Amino acid sequence: MNVIIQVILTAVASSVITFIITRYKMDLALRKGVQALLRDRMQQCYETFKIKDGCTIPEKENFANMYTQYHSLGKNGVMTNIYNAVLKMPDPEKDDVQSVI
């Protein structure tokens, strides 16, 4: 009887461990995928903003939101520099308003 219980417990423990490892790998893959998508999107925005010679306040807010989520996923490096550069960019709409006045 003890042997049967040991076999059952071993099978259950093995299944639970396999499930946990599989979930961890899936979570890691999803996190890395989301991080890659955010990084790519922020780089696209940055290149567009450079061409436009700046970005509007709503664009900066959207960029900052993407960066906040990206930052929470870790390993930020170069994107922190791009984030800071975007925040320093001028607002072309603000310049247009001033030129009309």
C-alpha positions as CSV (number, residue, x, y, z in Angstrom):
1,M,0.0,0.0,0.0
2,N,2.8,2.4,0.8
3,V,4.4,1.8,-2.6
4,I,1.2,2.8,-4.3
5,I,0.9,6.0,-2.3
6,Q,4.6,6.8,-3.1
7,V,4.0,6.2,-6.8
8,I,0.9,8.4,-6.8
9,L,2.6,11.2,-4.8
10,T,5.6,11.0,-7.1
11,A,3.4,11.3,-10.2
12,V,1.4,14.2,-8.7
13,A,4.6,16.0,-7.7
14,S,6.1,15.5,-11.1
15,S,3.0,16.8,-12.8
16,V,2.9,19.9,-10.6
17,I,6.6,20.6,-11.2
18,T,6.2,20.2,-15.0
19,F,3.1,22.5,-14.9
20,I,5.0,25.2,-13.0
21,I,8.0,25.0,-15.3
22,T,5.9,25.2,-18.4
23,R,3.9,28.2,-17.0
24,Y,7.2,29.9,-16.1
25,K,8.6,29.4,-19.7
26,M,5.3,30.7,-21.2
27,D,5.3,33.7,-19.0
28,L,8.9,34.5,-19.8
29,A,8.3,34.1,-23.5
30,L,5.3,36.5,-23.3
31,R,7.2,39.0,-21.3
32,K,10.1,39.0,-23.8
33,G,7.7,39.2,-26.7
34,V,5.8,42.2,-25.2
35,Q,9.1,43.9,-24.4
36,A,10.3,43.3,-28.0
37,L,7.1,44.8,-29.4
38,L,7.3,47.8,-27.1
39,R,10.9,48.4,-28.0
40,D,10.2,48.2,-31.7
41,R,7.2,50.5,-31.4
42,M,9.2,53.1,-29.3
43,Q,12.0,53.0,-31.9
44,Q,9.5,53.6,-34.7
45,C,8.0,56.5,-32.8
46,Y,11.4,58.0,-32.1
47,E,12.4,57.8,-35.7
48,T,9.1,59.5,-36.7
49,F,9.5,62.2,-34.1
50,K,13.0,62.9,-35.4
51,I,11.7,63.3,-38.9
52,K,8.9,65.6,-37.7
53,D,11.4,67.6,-35.6
54,G,9.4,66.9,-32.4
55,C,6.2,65.4,-31.0
56,T,3.0,66.7,-29.4
57,I,2.2,66.4,-25.7
58,P,-0.3,63.5,-26.3
59,E,2.4,61.7,-28.3
60,K,4.9,62.1,-25.5
61,E,2.3,60.8,-23.0
62,N,1.7,57.8,-25.1
63,F,5.5,57.2,-25.5
64,A,5.9,57.6,-21.7
65,N,3.2,55.1,-21.1
66,M,4.9,52.6,-23.4
67,Y,8.2,53.2,-21.7
68,T,6.7,52.7,-18.2
69,Q,5.4,49.3,-19.2
70,Y,8.7,48.5,-21.0
71,H,10.7,49.6,-18.0
72,S,8.7,47.3,-15.7
73,L,9.8,44.3,-17.8
74,G,13.5,45.1,-17.1
75,K,16.7,45.5,-19.1
76,N,16.2,49.1,-20.3
77,G,19.6,50.3,-21.5
78,V,19.3,52.1,-24.8
79,M,15.6,52.7,-24.5
80,T,16.1,54.9,-21.5
81,N,18.3,57.2,-23.6
82,I,15.7,57.3,-26.3
83,Y,13.0,58.0,-23.7
84,N,14.9,60.9,-22.4
85,A,15.5,62.2,-25.9
86,V,11.8,62.1,-26.7
87,L,10.9,64.0,-23.6
88,K,13.3,66.8,-24.6
89,M,11.9,67.1,-28.1
90,P,10.0,70.3,-28.9
91,D,6.2,70.3,-29.5
92,P,5.6,71.3,-33.2
93,E,2.0,72.3,-32.4
94,K,3.2,74.7,-29.7
95,D,5.6,76.3,-32.2
96,D,2.8,76.6,-34.8
97,V,0.6,78.4,-32.2
98,Q,3.4,80.8,-31.3
99,S,4.1,81.6,-35.0
100,V,0.5,82.6,-35.6
101,I,0.4,85.0,-32.6
